[in-house]
Amino acid sequence: MEGSDPPYIPDHHDEALDSAGEPRPGYVDVMAELVDADLDRISRTVQGNLRDRDVSFGSSEGSRPFHVDAIPRVLEAAEWNGLAFGMVQRARALNRFIRDVYGDREIVKSGRVPERVITSADHFEPELVGLPAPGGHAPVIGFDLVRGADGRFGVLEENLRTPSGLSYSDAAREAVDEAAPFDPPGARRELAPSFESLGKAIREAAPAGGGDPSAALLSDGPFNSAWFEHRMLSKRLGIPIVTADELELRGGRLYAVTPEGGTREIQVVYRRTDEDRFRDERGDPTWIADLLLEPLRAGNIAVVNAPGAGIGDDKLTQAYVSEMIRFYLGQEPILPAVRTFDLGDPEQLQIVTDRLGEMVVKPRSGLGGTGVVICRTSSGDDLERITRLIRAHPDDYVAQETITLSSHPTICDGAMEPRHVDLRAFSIAGDVAPGALTRVALRRGSLIVNSSREGGGKDTWVLE
């Protein structure tokens, strides 16, 4: 971009541009190719590629095209490797914690985690205490990483129930590669090993271990917001999609009805349904419990991720991950985490209410940004309402300090403008997938990047 004006001068940390608006090292070639490019045409081509592939987000009742911005994010090898070490460490600690929760609860006995954190969690499953989890409780974890004003990455939260995004990162890559005026660097890591690792994790979760077990992806069908991803994963992994009405329970074993009208036993369920609890709000068994609990108790199936893993997904649990790392691994955390306040602790509740305008308040078990309140953009009346809410129900919410997410050049109405981003990366069976999905808030100034809240995605170049 030498001799040309920068698209904008960042007023906070930008992934691609320094404080003078000049490209950072990994972006020099990309930005140079975009100076005289028809950005509007490139963007339209990317979106056309996605439509041709039917890449969408949302259920059949409210599906919309998944928006991908054409300007990729670049992560240099040294930075990515540091993130990978930190994610592996957190994945190990979280899996140790879940196993402990359904075992002897040594971390509670040590005083590191209050027992109420476990027993008050929506996704704690008492029926699973003492049961093994072949393949581990959470072989697949989605990490939401954010870069703050100081330029350092931190962990905002982890996703252990139904982490999604692998297929969207693959779709973003294909669409951008076909439309962009720049060539990707030879050092860019490919995404195929991510799917290979996921397939291996599913096979190795079989109760007997190893071999080539009969596996299926359990889906809600077209009514699930990630139906596109379910279909793509089924193809990439070579396993069929089944829905609840295609499953039968006989003699403690689970069977899927085949297209020919017969049945075949299912030994591994890759669960991608919205429902993952064994009990609903009334305490009645859910359909998941009706189908899976008996064969789980009999040791005849494994589920990826295992029922009950949602205890690690609980946002209050995540306030204690650093302590888990110290307790189970005897290490200091590699990755910093955005501070999460336990509102059930009177001292922490007081800190939050005193500084409420600096906080983000979240429901403990929410997904997709639902119910999140960014207090600094809330009115005085709203802040009073939130204060009453968290004082009345402190165990139902957590608070985090507000982080001004880093920005990234994004094509908006034919021009480059900064938009806030985060990074959804994955650990799979103890390793880290060689790619990630950058999520972008498409509305100016918004910090909400979730696809369910009108966010989009970017291809992410992880370099060797």
N, C-alpha and C positions, 0 to 999 in steps of 0.2 A: 504493500500500500504506500510505498515511498512516493512522496510528491502529491498524495491525495489526502483529502480531509477524512478524518475518522468518522464512522457512522454516528458516533456519539461519544461524549466524555463521561465515563462512569462516575457516579457519585457514591459508590460503595464497591465492594469486591466484585469484579466481573471475571468470568471464567476465561474469556477470550482476549480481552483488552486490558492493558494496564491503565494506571491513573491518568496517563496522557492520551489515552485512546489508541495507543499503538498495539498491534497484535502481540500476544505472548508467543514464545518460541514455537509451540506446537500448532499455532494457528496461522503462521505467516503465509504459507502457500494457499490455504483455504481462503483467507480473507483477500489475498491478492486476486484470486480467480473470481471473487464475487464483486469486485469494485465496479466493473462495467457490465456485469451480468444483468439480465432481465429477471429480477427477483420474483416478480409477480408470476411470470411464466414458469419459472422453476417450481414455485410453490404449487401452482395449479397442476403441474405434471406429477409432483409427488402425491398430491391428493387423488389424482386420477389413477395412479398406480395402486393406491390403497383401495379405491373403489372397485377396481378390476379384480382385486383379490378378496373382496368382500370383508375387508378388515374393519370391524366395528366394535363398539363397546355399548353394552346395554342389552336388555332382554328383548325378545321378539315384540313385546308391547311398547318398547320405547328405545329401540336401538338407534344409534347415530354413528356416522363414520368416525373412526379414530383419527384424530388430527396429528400429523407428524410434521414438525418443522424441518426444513431442508438443510439447515446449518448444523453439522454434527458437533458434538462435544468431544474434546480430546483429553485423555488422561495419560500422562507420561508413565513409563514403566515404574520408576522409583516410587512415585506417589501411589500408584495402584497396588504395588507389592506391599507397601505399608498398610493400606486399607485391608488387603486380603489377610495379612497376619492378624490384624485386629478383629476381623469378622470371624475367622476360624476360632480365635480365643473365646469370643462371646458365644458362638454356637456350641462349643464344648461345655462351657459353664451352664448355659441354658438347658442343655440336654441332661447334664448331671443334676441340675435343680429339679427338673420334671421327674426324673427317676426317683429322686429323694422325696419329693412330694407324695408319690404313691408308694413310698417305702417307709423308711424309719424317720424321716424329717430331721436329720441331724442338724441342718442349718437353722431350724427353729429352736432346737435344744441348745444350740450355741448362742442364741440371742441375736443372731445376725439379721433374721427376717421374722417379723411378728407373725404368729399363726393366723391372725385375722386376715392377713394378706391372702392367704391360701383359702381359708374357709368361706370368705365373703366373695370370692371371685365367681363370676357367672359361669366360667368354663372349667371349674374344678369338678371332677367326676368321682364321687366317693365309691361308686361301683367298681372302679378300676384299681383301687388300693390293693397292692400285692400281685397284680397281674403283670407278666412280662410284656415288653413291646418289641417283637422281632424287628430288627433293622433300626432300632432306636425310636424314641418318641417323636423327634422332629428332624428327620434327615434333610428336609427342605426348609430353609428360613430366608425370608425376604427382608433385607435391611434397608431402611430409609435413612440415607446419609445426607447431611446438609453441610454446606460450607458457610461459615459466618463472616462477620465483618473483619475478623482477624486473619482470614484466609485459610484457616484450619478446618479440616473435616471433623464432624462429630456425628454421633448416632442420635437420631431423633426418636426412632422406635424400631422394633422388630415385628415381623409378621410371621406367625407360626401356624395359624389355622388354615388358611387357603391362600398362601402367597402366590400372586399372579404377576405376569409381566414378561416371562421368557419368550412367549410367542410374539408379543407386541414388539420386543426388541428385534426379533428376527424380521418381522414384517417391516419395521422402520428401516432396517439396513437395506433390504431389497429395494424398497421404494426410493430411497435416497440415492443409492448407487446408480440406479437407472436414470435419474433425473439431474444429478448434480454436474456442474461443469468441471469439477476437480476429480482427480484420481485419488483413491485412498492410498495411504502409505503402505509399503510392503511389510512394515512391522506391525500392522494392525492385526490383532488377534481375531481369529474366526469364532463364530458362535456355535458351530456344530458340536464341539465337545460338551457344551452345556446340556444338550439333549441326550448325548451319550451317557453322561454322568447321571442324569435323572433316570434314564432307563435302567442303568445298573443298580441304582439305589432301590428302585421298585423290585427288580428281580431278587436282590439280596435280602429283601425284607421278608421273603417267604418263610413260613414257620419252620420248614425243614432246613432252610438255609441253602443258598446257591441254586444251581440247576436252572431250569427254564419253567418257572411256575406259571400257572394260568392267572393272568392279571387283567384288570379292567379299570377304566376310568369311570368313577361314579359321578354322574352329573344330574342337575335338575333339568337338563335339556334346554331348549330355546328360551326358557324363562329365566335362565341365569345370565347375569350381566356379562360374564366372561365366556359366553357360549362360543364365540369365535376362537378363543384360546383353547377351549376343550376340544374342538374339532381339529385344530392344528396339532395339538399335542397327541391326540389319538393317532394321527397319521405319522408324526415324527417318531413316536415311541412304538408304533405297531401293535397297539392294544385297543380293544373295542371300547366304545362308550356304552354304558348301561345306565338306565334310570331305575328308580325304585320299583316301578311296575314290571320291570323285566327281571327281577330277582326273586328267588324262592329260598326259603329256609326249611331244610329237612334234616333232622337228626343231628343238629348242631353244626351243619355245614351249609355253605352259601352256594347257590347255583344260579347261573344266568341262563335265560331262555335264548336259544340260538335262533337265527332267522329261519332255519329249517323246521322249527317247532320242537326240537329236542332241548336238552339242558347240558351244561358243562359246569364243573365245579370251579369256583373262583377262590384262589388262595391269597391273592393280594388285591386290595382295593386301594386305588389311588383316588382318594376322596376329594372332589372339588365342588361339593354342594354348599349352599348357603347354610343349611342346618348342620351343625356339628355337635350339638349337645344331646345328652341322653335324657334330660328332663326339660320340659318347657316351663313357662312362667307359673303355671298352676301346679308344677311338680309331677305332671303326668309324663309317661315315657313318650319320646319322640319316635318317628319312624326310623330314625338312625338306630336307636336303641333296639327297636323291634327286630331289625335285620341283623345288626352286628354284634350285639352284646353276647348272645349265646355262643356263636362260633369263636368270639374272642376269648371267652372264659374256657372254652374247650381246647383252645390252642390251635384251631383249624384255619384261621385267617390272620393276616396282618393288614394294617391300615396305614397308609402314608398320606399325611402325617397322622399319627395315632390319635384316637379320641383322648381327650384330656390334655393334649399338648397345648390347648388354648390357655392353660394356666400361665404359660410363658409369654403369651400374647397379650395378657392383661396389662394395661398401662400402669397400674400400680405395681405389679411385679417388676416392671422394667425400671422402677426407681431403685431397685436393689441389685441390678445385674453386676455393678462394680463389686459389691460385697460377695456375690456368688463367685466371681473370678478369684477373689482373694481366698475365699473359704475352700472352694473345690480344687482350684489349680495351684494355689500358693503363689500367685503372680499378681503384679499390678496391671490394671487395664492398659492395653496398648492404645485403644481409641478412646478419646474423651466422649462423654455423652452429654446431651443437653439436660440440664438438671431437672429432675422430676420431683415434685413435692408430694409427699404422702399427707393428704389432708385429714386423715384419721389421727395424725399426730398433732395435738393441740398447738405445739410450738410452731410446726410448719404451717398449720392453718393460719396462725396469726401473721406469720411472715407474708403469706400470700394475700391475705385481706389488706394488710398494710401497703402492699405494693401491687395491688390488683391491676392497675393500669399498665404494668409492665409484663403481664402474664398472658398466657394462652391457657384456657380451661377446656378440658376434654372429658367426655364420658369414659369411664374405665374400659368398657368393652366395645366402644364404637369402632366402625370401619369406614374407610373411604372419606374421611373428613366430616362425617355426619355428627352434628352436635357440637363441633369445635367452635369456641368463641375466642376471637382475637380481641382482647380487652382494650388495647390502645386505640382501636377504631370503633369502640362501642360508646354509646351515649351514657350520660350520668345515670339516667333511669335504668338502663340495662345493667350498668355496674352494680347498682343497688340490688337489682333482681338477682344477679349472679352471686352476690355476697350472701343474700338470704338463702339461695339454693345450696351453696356449698357448706354453709353453716348448718343447715337443716339435714343435709345428706352428705356428709364429708366422705363416706366410704364409697360413694358412687362416682366420684370425680377425682381427677388429678390436675395439677397445674404445672406448666413449664414456663421458663423464661422465654420471652419472645426473641426469636432469632431472625435477623434480617437476612434472608436467604441470598446467596450470590445470584448474580444475573448472567444471562448469556444472550448474545445477539440472536434475534429471532425475527423472521420475516413477518411484518404486519402491514397489510395494505400496500405491498410493493416496496417497503423500506425496511431497513434494519433498525430494530428498537430493542432495548434491554427488557427481558422478562425473567422473573425469578424461577429458579430450578432447584430440584433436589435429585438424588440418585437412588434408584432402586436396584440393589445388587443382591446376589444370591449365594448362599452357601448350600452345597449339595453333598450330603454324606461325608462331611468332614473336610471338604475342599471348597474352593470358591469358583463359581462359574466365570469363564474368561470374557464375559461381556456383561453389560448392564443396560438398563433403560433409564435415560434421563427424562424426568417428568418436568413439564413446563407449565407455568400458570399463564394462560394466554391473555388474560385481562390485565391491562396496565395497572401496576401496583399491587396486584393480588399475590398473596402468599399461599394460596390453596392450589396445589398442583394435581390433585386427584382427578382421574378421568371421570369419576362420577360427579365432579363439581366443575365440569367444563375445562379441565386441563387437557394437555396433549403430551406428546412424546418427542424425543430426539434420538437419532442414532448416536451411539456412544463408542468412540474409537478408543479401545484400550490397547496401548502400544507394548510391544515386547521390550 
